[in-house]
Amino acid sequence: MIIHVRINSYQVNEIIHQERNGKMKNIKVRTEITKCGMKIYEVAELLGITGNSLSRKLAKELPKAEQKRIIDAIRAYKKGVSDDE
């Protein structure tokens, strides 16, 4: 199975714009989610929590270790999906 992910440049630019204006927290996590074509609830399932819980966590800046844990989970999942092709 081949999965093509098309990054919507508007979405990425919107994230960058909101980050520059100080409105958005956890920009690295959010950008990784967008780049991989995933939704917050899908990432939450990987982490074993609800989508609402992850959304609330992302509303405030997470510690770097927590951000890294989430990004690593996303990348490991995407690598597993790519290996299955």
Secondary structure, 3 states (H helix, E strand, C coil): CCCCCCCCHHHHHHHHHHHHCCCCCCHHHHHHHHHCCCCHHHHHHHHCCCHHHHHHHHHCCCCHHHHHHHHHHHHHHHHHHHHCC
